[in-house]
Amino acid sequence: MDAAQGLPDGATSPATGRAAGRDITADVIRSVAAMAKLSPQEISGGTRFRQDLDFDSTNILELLMRLEVEFDIEFDPDTFGTGTFETVDGLSAYVRESLDG
């Protein structure tokens, strides 16, 4: 039990959401690096999936499925806007919103 917040270990306060205290961008970078067979240090928030990593739609779909499992979220294709997943930062923001949503 987390005595400071009165919550069971691992639980989050509804006000802070599941993303609180978690470096979402670093977690996304690790997943992207693993898929691209690069070190996480070679990926930044501004890294573009198509232009910098040569990811095609299949690679992006595979990455989204990996992140769904890692973060226990579900991506809704109807909410994808143009450029939502153009960069690592864009994808990280989407994951953060899904966790806090």
C-alpha positions as CSV (number, residue, x, y, z in Angstrom):
1,M,0.0,0.0,0.0
2,D,1.3,3.4,-0.9
3,A,0.8,5.2,2.4
4,A,1.5,8.6,0.9
5,Q,-1.6,8.4,-1.3
6,G,-3.5,5.7,0.4
7,L,-3.4,3.6,-2.8
8,P,-2.4,0.0,-3.3
9,D,1.2,-0.4,-4.7
10,G,1.2,0.3,-8.4
11,A,-2.1,2.2,-8.4
12,T,-2.4,5.7,-9.6
13,S,-4.5,8.5,-8.4
14,P,-7.4,9.3,-10.8
15,A,-6.3,12.9,-10.8
16,T,-2.8,12.1,-12.1
17,G,-3.6,9.3,-14.5
18,R,-1.5,6.3,-15.6
19,A,1.2,8.4,-17.2
20,A,2.1,10.2,-14.0
21,G,5.7,9.6,-13.1
22,R,6.5,7.7,-16.2
23,D,8.8,9.0,-19.0
24,I,6.5,8.1,-21.9
25,T,8.9,9.5,-24.5
26,A,11.8,7.4,-23.2
27,D,9.6,4.3,-23.2
28,V,8.4,5.0,-26.8
29,I,12.0,5.7,-27.9
30,R,13.1,2.3,-26.5
31,S,10.4,0.6,-28.5
32,V,11.2,2.5,-31.7
33,A,14.9,1.8,-31.3
34,A,14.3,-1.9,-30.8
35,M,12.2,-2.0,-34.0
36,A,14.7,0.1,-36.0
37,K,17.6,-2.0,-34.6
38,L,19.2,1.2,-33.3
39,S,20.3,2.3,-29.9
40,P,17.9,4.6,-28.0
41,Q,20.5,7.3,-28.1
42,E,20.1,7.4,-31.9
43,I,16.4,8.3,-31.6
44,S,15.1,11.7,-30.4
45,G,11.7,13.2,-30.0
46,G,12.1,14.9,-33.4
47,T,12.9,11.6,-35.2
48,R,10.5,11.2,-38.1
49,F,9.2,7.7,-38.7
50,R,9.1,7.7,-42.5
51,Q,11.9,10.2,-43.4
52,D,14.5,9.3,-40.8
53,L,13.7,5.6,-40.1
54,D,12.2,4.5,-43.4
55,F,9.2,3.1,-41.6
56,D,6.4,2.1,-43.9
57,S,2.8,1.6,-42.9
58,T,3.5,-2.0,-41.8
59,N,6.3,-0.9,-39.5
60,I,4.1,1.8,-38.0
61,L,1.3,-0.7,-37.4
62,E,3.7,-3.1,-35.8
63,L,5.0,-0.3,-33.6
64,L,1.5,0.6,-32.5
65,M,0.7,-3.0,-31.7
66,R,3.8,-3.2,-29.6
67,L,2.9,0.0,-27.7
68,E,-0.7,-1.2,-27.1
69,V,0.8,-4.2,-25.3
70,E,3.5,-2.2,-23.4
71,F,1.1,0.6,-22.3
72,D,-2.1,-1.4,-22.0
73,I,-3.9,1.0,-24.3
74,E,-5.8,0.7,-27.6
75,F,-5.2,2.9,-30.5
76,D,-8.4,4.1,-32.3
77,P,-7.6,4.6,-36.0
78,D,-10.5,7.0,-36.3
79,T,-8.7,9.5,-34.0
80,F,-5.5,9.5,-36.1
81,G,-4.9,12.9,-37.7
82,T,-2.5,13.7,-40.4
83,G,0.9,13.8,-38.9
84,T,-0.2,12.4,-35.5
85,F,2.5,9.8,-35.8
86,E,5.0,11.8,-37.9
87,T,7.5,12.0,-35.1
88,V,8.4,10.2,-31.9
89,D,7.1,13.3,-29.9
90,G,3.8,13.1,-31.7
91,L,3.4,9.5,-30.9
92,S,4.5,10.0,-27.3
93,A,1.9,12.8,-26.9
94,Y,-0.8,10.5,-28.3
95,V,0.2,7.7,-25.9
96,R,0.2,10.1,-22.9
97,E,-3.2,11.4,-23.8
98,S,-4.5,7.8,-24.1
99,L,-3.1,7.0,-20.6
100,D,-4.5,10.1,-19.0
101,G,-7.7,10.0,-21.0
